[in-house]
Amino acid sequence: MTYSTVLTEIRGRVGVVTLNRPQAMNAFNNLMLGELFDALEAFDRDDNVGAMVVTGGEKAFAAGADIKEMAESSPFGMIKQGRVEKWDRIRAIKKVVIAAVSGWALGGGCELALSCDMIIASESAKFGQPEVTIGIIPGAGGTQRLARLLGKQLAMEMVINNRTLTAAEALHFGMVNRVVPVEGYLDAAVAFAEEIASRAPLAVRMAKDSVNAAFETTLTEGLRAEKRNFYPLFSTEDQKEGMRAFIEKRKPNWKGR
């Protein structure tokens, strides 16, 4: 498909979606939100794609929402647009999605990065939730994901007092997976995604679902989810292939079934 606000390409077995509103520092309007999730869902359905990367520009991953589009909105108008509900679509993606972040990741940009499964940050990345400075709060998961990742105190400071985290701070606090030089951040993210794409597809999917359950349920329910994902894998061809390959000391040939 052709989009007007995002670019898509496939590198090896990695689908790459690039936010492409540079004139607005990749601020999200309704069109870009829809096209972003359309592109991710298309890659999720593509058997040639094993993992995905979402990225923006070197100076700005995404600088939040398009305030001009929202400034005169009413509560009913926002509900009618389903602006927040659109974000539920990324939670339904089955494959692993990695955010490759450079420059500013503010507001919705920070929330998009947090909605991905892992984050590769360039040394210039800065993360923040400045919504309180314009009279609102994060609405796409920022308050909840930051609190779970960083703890109450730091999440409060970011959401209430507009604290931003540098890439080094985000790494220290466990918000990102790796920090790499600016000039190679996207290649590093694609290489990371390619590693994941080389794993057994069904096992990766079940692993993602199980880890996410730890953040969304009690320990008891999370353990039940893990069991529900563990046992069915013994009915797959990939489980048989993977264990035979281990015994025979060779690389497995995954089939995704």
C-alpha positions in Angstrom: 0.0 0.0 0.0 1.0 3.6 -0.5 0.7 6.0 2.4 1.0 9.8 2.6 2.4 10.2 6.1 4.5 7.1 6.7 7.0 5.3 4.6 7.4 1.5 4.5 10.1 -0.9 3.4 11.3 -4.4 4.0 14.9 -5.1 4.9 15.6 -8.8 4.9 12.8 -10.1 7.1 12.2 -6.8 9.0 9.4 -4.5 8.1 10.3 -0.8 8.7 7.7 1.9 9.2 9.0 5.5 9.1 6.9 8.4 10.4 7.1 11.0 7.6 5.7 14.4 8.7 9.1 16.2 9.0 7.6 19.6 8.7 5.7 19.0 11.9 8.5 17.0 13.7 6.3 13.9 13.0 3.5 15.1 15.3 0.6 12.7 15.1 -2.6 13.8 13.3 -5.5 11.4 12.8 -4.3 10.5 9.3 -0.8 9.5 10.4 -2.1 7.5 13.4 -4.3 5.5 11.1 -1.6 4.9 8.4 0.9 3.9 11.1 -1.3 1.2 12.4 -2.5 0.1 8.9 1.2 -0.4 8.0 2.0 -2.3 11.1 -1.0 -4.6 10.6 0.0 -5.2 7.0 3.4 -6.3 8.1 1.9 -8.4 10.9 -0.1 -10.4 8.2 3.0 -10.8 5.9 4.7 -14.1 6.3 7.9 -12.7 4.8 8.2 -10.3 7.8 9.4 -11.7 11.1 9.7 -8.5 13.1 9.1 -4.8 12.7 10.8 -1.5 13.4 9.0 1.9 13.9 11.2 5.0 13.5 11.1 8.7 12.7 13.7 11.3 11.9 17.1 11.8 13.3 16.1 15.0 15.1 12.6 13.9 16.1 11.1 10.4 16.5 7.7 12.1 17.1 7.1 15.3 18.9 3.6 14.5 20.2 0.2 15.2 18.9 -0.8 17.8 16.3 -2.0 20.4 18.7 -3.6 22.5 15.9 -5.9 19.6 15.1 -6.9 19.1 18.8 -7.0 22.7 20.1 -10.8 23.3 19.6 -11.9 19.7 20.2 -14.7 18.9 22.7 -14.9 15.7 24.7 -17.6 14.3 22.4 -15.5 15.2 19.4 -12.5 13.4 20.7 -14.7 10.3 21.6 -16.2 10.4 18.1 -12.8 10.5 16.5 -11.8 7.5 18.6 -8.4 9.1 18.9 -7.3 7.3 22.0 -9.0 4.0 21.0 -6.9 3.9 17.8 -3.9 3.2 20.0 -5.4 -0.2 21.0 -4.5 -1.4 17.5 -0.8 -1.6 18.3 -1.5 -3.8 21.3 -3.1 -6.3 19.0 0.1 -6.7 16.8 1.4 -10.3 17.3 4.9 -9.9 16.0 7.6 -8.0 17.9 7.7 -4.3 17.2 10.9 -2.3 18.0 11.0 1.5 18.3 14.2 3.1 16.8 14.2 6.5 18.6 16.4 9.5 17.8 15.9 13.0 19.0 12.6 14.1 20.6 10.1 11.5 21.6 7.5 13.6 23.3 3.8 13.1 24.3 2.4 10.6 21.8 5.9 10.0 20.5 7.0 8.8 23.9 3.8 6.8 24.2 4.4 5.1 20.8 7.9 4.1 21.9 6.5 2.7 25.1 3.8 0.8 23.2 6.5 -1.0 21.2 8.0 -4.2 22.7 11.6 -2.9 22.9 13.4 0.4 22.2 16.7 1.1 20.6 17.7 4.7 21.3 20.3 7.0 19.7 22.5 9.0 22.0 20.4 12.1 21.2 17.1 10.6 22.2 15.0 12.5 24.8 11.8 11.1 26.2 9.0 13.2 27.8 5.3 13.6 28.5 4.7 17.4 28.5 0.9 17.3 28.1 0.4 19.0 31.5 2.0 22.2 30.0 -0.9 22.5 27.6 -3.6 21.6 30.1 -4.1 17.9 29.5 -2.6 14.6 30.5 -1.2 11.7 28.4 -4.1 9.7 26.9 -2.5 6.9 25.0 -1.0 4.9 27.9 1.8 7.2 29.1 0.8 7.4 32.7 0.3 3.7 33.0 3.3 2.4 31.1 5.7 4.9 32.7 4.6 4.0 36.2 5.1 0.3 35.4 8.5 0.8 33.9 10.0 3.5 36.1 8.0 3.4 39.3 5.7 6.0 40.8 8.1 8.8 41.8 9.8 9.2 38.4 6.6 8.7 36.5 5.0 11.4 38.6 7.9 13.8 37.8 7.7 13.2 34.1 3.9 13.5 33.9 3.3 16.3 36.4 6.5 18.3 36.2 7.6 17.8 32.6 10.9 16.0 33.3 12.6 14.6 30.2 14.9 11.6 30.2 18.0 11.5 28.1 18.9 8.3 26.3 21.5 7.5 29.0 19.0 8.1 31.8 16.4 6.0 30.0 18.9 3.1 29.7 19.8 3.5 33.4 16.1 3.3 34.5 15.4 0.3 32.2 13.2 2.2 29.7 15.3 1.4 26.6 17.2 -1.7 25.6 20.3 -0.2 24.1 21.8 3.3 23.3 23.8 3.6 20.1 25.5 6.4 18.1 23.1 8.6 16.2 24.5 7.7 12.8 23.8 4.0 13.3 20.7 3.8 15.4 18.3 2.6 12.7 20.7 0.0 11.4 21.2 -1.2 14.9 17.5 -1.5 15.4 17.0 -3.4 12.1 19.9 -5.7 13.1 18.2 -6.3 16.4 14.9 -7.0 14.8 16.6 -9.4 12.3 17.9 -11.4 15.2 14.4 -11.8 16.5 13.0 -12.6 13.0 15.5 -15.5 12.9 13.9 -17.2 15.9 11.0 -19.6 15.8 8.0 -17.4 14.9 5.3 -19.1 17.0 7.6 -19.3 20.0 8.4 -15.6 19.7 4.7 -14.8 19.5 3.9 -16.8 22.6 6.8 -15.4 24.4 5.7 -11.8 23.7 2.2 -12.6 24.9 3.4 -14.2 28.1 5.7 -11.3 29.0 2.9 -8.8 28.4 0.7 -10.8 30.7 3.0 -10.1 33.5 2.2 -6.4 33.2 -1.5 -6.8 32.8 -2.5 -9.4 35.3 -1.7 -10.8 38.7 1.1 -13.3 39.1 -1.4 -16.2 39.3 -3.1 -15.2 36.1 0.3 -14.5 34.4 1.5 -18.0 35.3 -1.7 -19.4 33.8 -1.1 -17.4 30.6 2.5 -18.8 30.5 1.2 -22.4 30.7 -1.4 -21.7 28.1 1.3 -20.6 25.8 3.9 -23.2 26.8 2.0 -26.5 26.2 0.6 -25.9 22.7 4.1 -25.2 21.3 4.8 -29.0 21.7 2.3 -29.6 18.9 4.3 -27.4 16.4 6.7 -28.5 13.7 9.1 -25.8 14.9 9.4 -27.4 18.4 10.3 -30.7 16.9 12.8 -29.1 14.5 14.3 -26.9 17.1 15.0 -29.7 19.5 16.3 -32.1 16.8 18.6 -29.3 15.6 19.9 -28.8 19.1 20.6 -32.5 19.5 22.2 -32.7 16.1 24.2 -29.6 16.7 22.9 -27.7 13.6 20.9 -24.6 12.9 17.1 -25.1 12.9 15.1 -24.5 9.8 11.9 -22.8 11.1 8.7 -23.2 9.2 6.4 -21.1 11.4 4.0 -23.9 12.0 
